[in-house]
Amino acid sequence: MRNKLTLLAAMTGVALWQMAAIQPASADAVSDLQAQVTALQNKVNDLSTKGMSSVNKDYPGYWNLPGTDTWMTLAGHVKLDAMYDHKADTGPQMDYSAIPMEGAPGSDRVNKFHANTKQTYLYLDTHTPTKYGDLRAHISWDFYLSSQGNPNISNSYAFRLRNAYGVLGNWTFGQDWSTFQDVAAGPNTIDFNGPAGQTFIRQPQLRYDRTIGANQYMISLENSSPDFTSTVPFYNGNQWNVDQDGQLGDPAGCTVGRAASCNLGPSQKATLPDIVARWENDGDYGHVSFMALARKISMDTGTAGVVANGGTVASASTWGYGFAFTGALNLNTVNKGFGNDNIVWQLAGGPGIGRYLQDLLFNGAIYNPATNTLDKLTSWGGFVGYEHFWDASGDWESNLVLGAEGTRMKDETILAANGDQMTTHSESLSLNLLWHPVSNVTFGIENSLGKRKVNFALPGQADHGYADRFQFSGIYNF
């Protein structure tokens, strides 16, 4: 189409020139003809700019949607994960809160192999100019933590939403990584979960960003999901709470190794969004970031049907808080001899921080039936990772990552009397070797070690357990 328009302009110019040559023309007539040719050429250029061109220097790899000002790309990666568990099996990813205790049922099922392509990932990204600036939309999916088949036949997995958000000016609205998580400080592990002690959470939010020089300021209102543990099962959702949309207890909602009564249910009550504030400074050295979090943790059994079915009406709430310090340091700004090596880190914690530390879900608070209160649990977590490149081309690299997390328990006698185990401490160590033979392909091997300790030991079991996993991954980015 673009070539046709250009040819049309050229032919029109030639025809007009020939007409001017055949008939003597006044200076005004010649000037009018030149103006018409210029206007026609401008129109051709304008059409080219508004959609006839397939290249946009601001968004390489994007293409124009015909008839619109929107530029779009579709990209992602295909990933194969093959895992061998020398010790306990924690599932398709290293879940350090799910390591079974020594002597617990299933803890001796060792030397297991498993492979999947669940982490295959796809995203759609668009940019559209508006009078308020660039309007960006982003949607991403993977196939993790869901299945529609079985390994006997199809190995099918359901398409799962990860992120879905829009950005206009300083505002982000939709589902994105929590403002309390520093994605750029994440270590380069091939395990899906990464180290113990990290923040790992996506959720709906409304966020405002403002950049002033090298500093970025963010504040967000994010989806609230109060997490707490109760030794009285019906407080965390079971058949007695029939007034809450007919929801029943779901023991399968608890990961193996967590408290039997930890499943979320009708008595979990969100009354306000979580509030997160963040400051970040970026430079040649890398970046540092400080975050603060406030969240309300509430529970309410309701009244209808509770007493009649043998339950007790209860309602309680408390405020939880969290703080984090994260960052990444480019070591070549310290000494050129380090090449492209870098260090990443995170340290987070606070009373009631709970689910914001991925392996301490349900550690936000404990419901105490004697005082009808939610007693906040103070938890902390952190990691440090070192990324080393073995050659100047960056084809070979290794990552060493150490992580740890813990909770200062309360109401331990109540938990022990009910037989509820909760994670009090866990540690992780990961070491990998990655090869990038071409720019969009990675092959890697990784060894991950983990240890988990709980508040007390059940009969015949220890109060700790271990995990040891070897993993191979192949990744193709497109």
C-alpha positions in Angstrom: 0.0 0.0 0.0 2.8 2.4 0.9 4.5 1.8 -2.5 1.2 2.4 -4.3 0.7 5.7 -2.6 4.3 6.8 -3.4 3.9 5.8 -7.0 0.6 7.7 -7.2 2.3 10.8 -5.9 5.1 10.5 -8.4 2.7 10.0 -11.3 0.6 13.0 -10.3 3.7 15.1 -10.1 4.8 14.0 -13.6 1.4 14.7 -15.0 1.2 18.1 -13.6 4.7 18.9 -14.8 3.7 17.8 -18.4 0.6 19.9 -18.3 2.6 22.9 -17.3 5.1 22.3 -20.1 2.3 22.0 -22.8 0.5 25.2 -21.8 2.2 28.4 -20.8 1.3 29.1 -17.2 1.4 32.0 -15.0 3.7 32.1 -12.0 0.6 31.7 -9.7 -0.5 28.6 -11.6 2.9 27.0 -11.2 3.0 27.9 -7.5 -0.5 26.3 -7.0 0.7 23.1 -8.8 3.8 22.9 -6.6 1.6 23.3 -3.5 -0.7 20.5 -4.5 2.3 18.2 -5.1 3.7 19.0 -1.7 0.4 18.5 0.0 0.0 15.1 -1.7 3.5 14.0 -0.6 2.8 15.1 3.0 -0.4 13.0 2.9 1.6 10.0 1.8 4.1 10.5 4.6 1.4 10.9 7.1 -0.3 7.6 6.1 3.1 5.9 6.4 3.6 7.3 9.9 0.1 6.3 11.1 0.2 2.6 10.3 1.8 1.8 7.0 5.2 1.4 8.6 6.0 -1.8 10.5 8.8 -0.4 12.5 8.7 1.7 15.7 12.0 2.8 17.1 10.5 3.3 20.6 9.2 -0.3 20.8 11.4 -2.7 18.9 9.7 -6.0 18.1 6.2 -4.5 18.3 3.9 -4.3 15.3 1.1 -1.8 14.5 -2.5 -2.9 14.8 -4.1 -1.9 11.4 -6.3 1.1 11.6 -5.1 2.1 15.1 -2.3 3.9 16.9 -1.6 0.8 19.0 1.6 -1.1 18.9 1.6 -4.7 20.2 3.9 -7.6 20.8 3.4 -11.3 21.8 6.4 -12.9 23.5 7.4 -15.3 26.2 9.4 -18.5 26.7 9.1 -22.3 26.5 10.7 -24.0 29.6 11.4 -27.6 30.4 12.1 -28.5 34.1 13.4 -31.9 35.0 13.9 -32.6 38.8 15.5 -35.3 40.9 14.7 -35.3 44.6 17.5 -37.0 46.5 15.6 -36.2 49.8 12.0 -35.1 50.4 9.7 -34.2 47.5 8.1 -30.7 48.0 6.3 -30.6 44.6 7.1 -29.0 41.3 8.9 -26.2 43.0 11.0 -25.9 46.1 8.5 -25.1 48.8 10.6 -24.8 52.0 7.4 -24.6 54.2 6.3 -28.0 52.9 9.5 -30.0 53.8 8.2 -33.0 55.8 9.6 -33.8 59.2 12.1 -36.6 59.6 10.0 -39.7 60.4 6.8 -38.2 59.1 4.7 -40.2 56.6 6.2 -39.9 53.1 9.5 -38.4 54.4 11.3 -41.6 53.3 10.1 -41.4 49.7 13.4 -40.3 48.3 15.2 -40.5 44.9 12.2 -39.3 42.8 12.2 -37.9 39.3 9.7 -35.5 37.7 9.6 -33.4 34.6 7.1 -30.7 33.4 6.8 -27.7 31.1 4.4 -25.8 33.5 6.6 -22.7 33.6 6.1 -22.0 29.9 5.1 -18.4 29.8 3.3 -16.0 27.4 2.6 -12.3 27.5 0.8 -9.7 25.4 2.0 -6.1 25.7 0.6 -2.9 23.9 1.4 0.8 23.8 -1.1 3.5 22.6 -0.4 7.2 22.5 -3.0 9.4 24.2 -3.3 13.1 25.2 -2.3 11.9 28.7 0.8 10.1 27.5 1.5 6.5 26.7 -1.2 4.0 27.6 0.3 0.5 28.2 -1.6 -2.7 28.7 0.0 -6.0 29.8 -1.4 -9.5 30.2 0.7 -12.6 31.0 -0.1 -16.3 31.5 1.7 -19.5 32.4 0.6 -23.1 33.2 1.9 -23.4 36.7 0.1 -25.0 39.7 -2.9 -26.2 37.7 -3.6 -29.3 35.6 -6.3 -30.7 33.3 -4.7 -34.1 32.6 -2.3 -36.6 34.2 1.2 -37.8 33.6 0.0 -41.2 32.5 -1.4 -39.8 29.2 -1.5 -36.1 28.4 0.5 -34.1 30.9 -1.9 -31.2 30.2 -1.9 -28.0 32.2 -4.5 -25.2 32.5 -3.7 -21.7 31.2 -3.3 -19.5 34.3 -3.4 -15.7 34.6 -0.3 -14.1 36.1 -0.4 -10.4 35.5 -3.1 -8.2 33.9 -2.7 -4.4 34.3 -2.8 -1.1 32.5 -0.5 2.0 32.9 -1.5 5.5 32.1 0.8 8.3 33.2 1.8 7.7 36.8 -1.0 5.3 37.5 -1.0 1.5 37.3 -4.2 -0.4 37.7 -4.8 -4.2 37.6 -2.9 -7.3 38.8 0.9 -6.9 39.1 3.7 -7.9 41.3 3.2 -6.3 44.7 4.8 -3.0 45.4 6.3 -4.7 48.4 8.3 -7.0 46.1 11.5 -5.8 44.3 11.4 -8.0 41.2 14.7 -6.5 39.9 16.5 -7.8 43.0 15.3 -11.4 42.4 18.1 -14.0 42.2 18.6 -15.9 38.9 17.6 -19.4 40.0 15.9 -21.9 37.7 13.7 -23.2 40.4 10.2 -21.5 40.2 10.0 -20.4 43.8 13.6 -19.3 44.4 15.2 -19.0 47.9 13.6 -19.2 51.3 12.8 -15.8 52.8 11.8 -13.9 49.7 8.7 -11.9 49.0 6.8 -13.4 46.1 3.3 -12.2 45.5 1.1 -10.9 42.7 -2.3 -9.3 43.4 -4.8 -6.6 42.2 -3.8 -3.1 43.0 -4.0 0.6 42.3 -0.5 2.2 42.3 0.8 5.7 41.9 4.4 6.2 40.7 6.5 9.4 40.7 10.1 9.6 39.5 12.2 12.6 40.5 15.7 12.4 39.2 17.2 9.0 40.2 14.5 8.5 42.8 11.2 6.7 42.4 8.3 7.0 44.8 5.4 4.5 44.9 2.3 4.1 47.0 -0.4 1.4 46.3 -3.6 0.0 47.6 -3.5 -3.8 47.2 -5.9 -6.7 47.6 -6.2 -7.9 51.2 -6.2 -11.5 52.1 -5.9 -11.8 55.9 -3.9 -15.0 56.9 -4.0 -16.5 60.3 -4.0 -19.8 62.0 -6.6 -21.1 64.5 -6.5 -24.2 66.6 -10.3 -24.2 66.4 -11.1 -25.5 62.9 -14.4 -23.7 62.3 -12.7 -20.3 62.7 -10.8 -21.0 59.5 -13.7 -22.3 57.6 -15.7 -25.5 57.9 -19.3 -26.9 57.8 -20.4 -24.7 60.7 -20.1 -21.5 58.8 -23.0 -22.3 56.5 -23.9 -18.6 56.2 -20.9 -17.7 54.0 -22.0 -18.6 50.5 -22.2 -22.3 51.5 -18.4 -22.6 51.8 -17.2 -25.7 53.6 -13.9 -26.7 55.2 -11.2 -27.7 52.7 -8.4 -29.7 54.5 -6.8 -30.1 51.1 -6.2 -26.4 51.0 -3.3 -26.8 53.4 0.1 -27.7 52.0 1.5 -30.9 53.6 3.3 -30.1 56.8 1.3 -27.0 57.7 -1.2 -26.9 60.5 -4.3 -29.1 59.8 -6.6 -26.1 60.6 -4.8 -23.6 58.4 -7.2 -23.6 55.5 -8.7 -20.3 54.6 -12.4 -20.1 54.9 -15.5 -18.1 55.7 -14.2 -16.6 58.9 -11.3 -14.9 57.1 -12.6 -11.3 56.6 -11.0 -8.5 54.5 -12.2 -5.1 55.5 -9.6 -2.7 54.0 -7.0 -2.9 51.2 -3.3 -3.5 52.1 -1.3 -0.2 52.0 2.3 -0.3 50.6 4.8 2.6 50.2 8.2 2.3 48.5 11.2 4.5 47.7 13.9 3.4 45.2 17.1 4.9 44.0 18.6 3.8 40.7 22.1 4.5 39.3 25.1 2.9 37.5 25.8 1.1 40.8 22.5 -0.7 40.6 19.6 0.2 42.9 18.4 0.1 46.5 14.8 0.1 47.7 12.9 0.6 51.0 9.3 -0.6 51.5 6.7 -0.3 54.2 3.4 -2.3 54.6 0.3 -1.9 56.7 -2.5 -4.6 56.6 -5.6 -5.3 58.6 -6.1 -9.0 59.6 -9.6 -9.8 60.6 -11.8 -12.8 61.2 -15.6 -13.1 61.7 -17.6 -16.3 62.0 -20.9 -14.6 61.5 -23.9 -15.6 63.5 -26.4 -17.4 61.3 -26.1 -21.2 61.8 -23.0 -21.1 63.9 -24.4 -21.8 67.4 -27.1 -24.1 66.1 -24.5 -26.4 64.6 -22.3 -26.5 67.7 -20.0 -23.6 66.9 -19.1 -20.4 68.8 -19.6 -16.9 67.4 -16.3 -15.0 67.3 -14.9 -11.8 65.7 -11.5 -10.2 66.0 -9.0 -8.0 64.2 -5.6 -6.6 64.4 -3.2 -4.5 62.3 0.0 -6.1 60.8 3.1 -4.3 59.6 6.1 -5.1 57.5 9.3 -3.4 56.3 11.9 -4.4 53.6 15.3 -3.3 52.3 16.3 -4.7 48.9 18.7 -4.0 46.2 21.3 -5.0 43.5 24.9 -3.9 43.3 26.9 -4.0 40.0 30.3 -5.0 41.3 32.1 -3.4 38.3 31.3 0.0 39.8 33.4 -1.2 42.8 36.2 -2.8 40.9 36.4 -3.3 37.1 37.9 -6.7 37.8 34.5 -8.1 38.8 33.3 -7.7 35.2 29.5 -8.1 35.0 29.2 -9.8 38.4 26.5 -8.5 40.8 25.0 -9.1 44.2 21.3 -9.0 45.0 19.6 -9.1 48.4 16.4 -8.7 50.4 15.7 -8.4 54.1 12.0 -8.1 55.2 10.0 -8.6 58.3 7.5 -7.3 60.8 4.6 -8.2 63.2 1.8 -9.6 61.0 3.7 -9.5 57.7 2.5 -13.1 57.2 1.8 -14.1 53.6 4.1 -11.4 52.1 6.9 -13.9 52.9 6.1 -16.7 50.5 7.0 -19.7 52.8 5.3 -18.3 55.9 1.7 -18.2 54.7 -0.8 -18.4 57.6 1.9 -16.9 59.9 0.2 -13.5 60.1 -1.5 -14.2 63.4 -2.9 -16.9 65.7 -6.4 -16.8 66.9 -6.6 -17.2 70.7 -10.0 -18.5 71.7 -9.4 -17.8 75.4 -9.0 -14.0 74.8 -10.9 -13.8 71.5 -7.9 -12.0 70.0 -5.7 -12.4 66.9 -2.2 -12.4 68.2 0.3 -11.1 65.6 3.3 -13.3 64.8 6.6 -11.5 64.0 8.3 -13.0 61.0 11.4 -12.2 59.0 13.0 -13.4 55.8 15.9 -12.6 53.6 18.4 -13.8 51.0 21.6 -12.8 49.4 22.6 -13.9 45.9 25.9 -13.6 44.0 25.9 -13.8 40.1 29.2 -14.6 38.5 30.0 -14.6 34.8 32.7 -17.1 33.8 33.6 -15.4 30.5 33.6 -11.9 29.0 30.9 -12.8 26.5 28.4 -13.8 29.3 27.7 -17.2 27.8 28.4 -19.0 31.1 27.3 -17.9 34.5 26.7 -19.3 38.0 24.5 -18.1 40.9 25.0 -18.8 44.6 22.0 -17.9 46.7 21.5 -18.2 50.5 18.1 -17.7 52.1 16.5 -17.9 55.5 13.2 -17.1 57.3 11.7 -17.4 60.7 8.8 -16.7 63.0 8.7 -15.8 66.6 5.9 -18.0 67.8 3.1 -17.1 70.3 0.4 -19.2 72.0 2.7 -22.3 71.5 0.9 -24.2 74.3 -2.4 -23.8 72.4 -0.8 -25.0 69.2 0.8 -28.0 70.9 -2.4 -29.0 72.7 -4.1 -29.1 69.3 -1.3 -30.9 67.5 -0.7 -28.0 65.1 2.8 -27.6 63.6 3.9 -24.3 62.2 7.2 -23.4 60.6 9.5 -21.5 62.9 12.6 -21.5 60.8 13.8 -22.6 57.3 17.0 -22.2 55.3 18.0 -22.7 51.7 21.1 -22.9 49.6 21.1 -22.9 45.8 24.0 -23.2 43.3 23.6 -23.3 39.5 25.5 -23.3 36.3 23.8 -21.6 33.3 24.9 -21.7 29.6 23.5 -19.2 27.1 24.6 -20.7 23.7 22.7 -18.0 21.8 21.0 -14.9 23.0 17.5 -16.4 23.4 18.4 -19.9 24.8 19.5 -21.0 28.2 20.4 -24.4 29.6 21.0 -24.9 33.3 21.6 -27.3 36.2 21.0 -26.4 39.8 21.2 -28.0 43.2 18.9 -26.7 46.0 19.2 -27.7 49.6 16.6 -26.9 52.3 16.0 -27.3 56.0 12.8 -26.7 57.9 12.1 -26.6 61.6 8.7 -26.5 63.3 7.4 -25.5 66.8 7.3 -29.0 68.2 7.7 -32.6 67.2 4.9 -35.1 66.8 5.3 -38.6 68.3 7.8 -40.6 66.3 9.0 -37.6 64.3 11.7 -35.0 64.6 11.1 -31.3 64.7 13.0 -30.7 61.5 13.3 -32.0 57.9 15.6 -31.7 54.9 15.3 -31.4 51.1 17.9 -31.9 48.4 16.9 -31.4 44.8 18.8 -31.4 41.5 17.2 -29.7 38.5 17.9 -29.3 34.8 16.1 -26.6 32.8 16.0 -25.6 29.1 14.6 -22.2 28.2 13.8 -20.8 24.8 12.8 -17.1 24.7 10.8 -15.8 21.8 
